[in-house]
């Protein structure tokens, strides 16, 4: 938990009820500039479906302030990655946790929300006994 000028931020696991807000946040952060409303709606729907599928399997956290989701982070853990074939993962390398997406609402930027989310991911990974956490960009 972190307090900033705008109020307290609570970091917790993403719940099913958070999926629409997180999908919108990720779409706003990562959809290509110039996408039409239809294209953005498709990206948001696909993002929501992916989040629903991975909830409980990957590490999905949200930052909430005054009842609103103002940030999210997703990390893929070795347990989640085991047995999956991913184009950016080589079978010759050991599995390690990596952050696949981090986003904050425009109103929450530069207030420590991203840092707070990353600190929580790091704590979870270290508590699990892992020694490496990387960022996939």
N, C-alpha and C positions, 0 to 999 in steps of 0.2 A: 504494500500500500504506500502511496506517496501523496503528500499534500502539496498543492501548488496554489498559485494565486486564485485560480478558478474553483478550487475546492478539492475534496478528496477523490482519489481514483482508486477503485477496487479492481484488482486483477483476479479473475476466476476462470474456471473451465468454461468453454463455450457450451451453452445449453441449446436445445432444439429451438427454443423461442428466439434465440439470437441469430439464427441462420439468415433471415431476410436482411437484418441490419448489417451483418458482416459481409454478406454477398454484395450489398450496395456499396459498402465502404471499399471493398476490394475492387469492384468494378470501377468506381470513381478513381481509385489510385492507379489501376493498371490497364484499363481499356485504352486502346489506341486513340490518340487525339483525332477528332474528325469523324468518329463513329456516329452513325445516325442513331436516332432514338430506338429504332428497331434493332440495330446491331447491339446497342448497349443492353437492351432488354434480353436479347439472346445470351449475351455474356453473363449477365446477372443470373439468369435462370440456370445456365450451365455451372456457374460458380456455386450457386445454392445447392444444386444436385451433388456436386463434388464434396462440398462441406458436409452435407447430410450423410453421404457414404463414408467419409473418413472420420466423422465424429465418434469418439470413443476408441479409435484406432491410432490416429496420429495425435500429437500434442497440439490442441487448439485452445488458445486462451483469448479472453477479451478483457479490455479495460473499460470500466463503466464509471460514468460520473453522473450523479443525479438521475439515475435510471436510464441513461442513454449510453449506447456503445460508442466509445470515442477512439477505440483502437483494437487491433487484433494481431495475433501472431500465430503462425502454424510452423511446427517443427516436425520433421519426419525422424523417427527414432529407429534404431536397429531392429527392434521387434516389428515395427511397421514395415520396414524395407525388406526384411528377410523373405526370400523366395520371389521377390518381384523383379521383373526385368525393366529397368529404367534406362533410357537412352543416355543419361548423363552419369550413370553409375557403372563402374567396371567391376566385374566379378573377381578380378585379381586384387582388389583393394579391400581392406576390412570395412565393415559397415560402421558408420558413425552417424550421430545425429546431425541434422542440418536444418537451419531455418529456411523455409521455402517462401514465406510471405510475411511481411510486416507492414502494417498500414495504420495511419492515424487520421482521424477526421481533421479537416482544415482548421476547425476551431480549437483543436487540441494540440496543434503542432507547436513545437518549441516550448512545451510545458513539462517535458519529462515523461510523457506517456510512453513513447517508444523505448526509452531507456528503462522504464519500470517494467514493461513487457519483456524486454530482453533479459533483464536481471532475473526475472521469475523463471524464464526458460533455462537460463544458465543454472540456477539453483536446482531445478528439477533434474536436469541432465547430470549435474555433479552428484546429487543425492542418489541417483540411480547407479553411480559407480563408473560413469563414463568419463573419459579423459579428453575427449575432443568434441567440439561443437563448431560447425562451420556454417557459412552463409552461402546459399546457392543463389546466384544472380544471373 
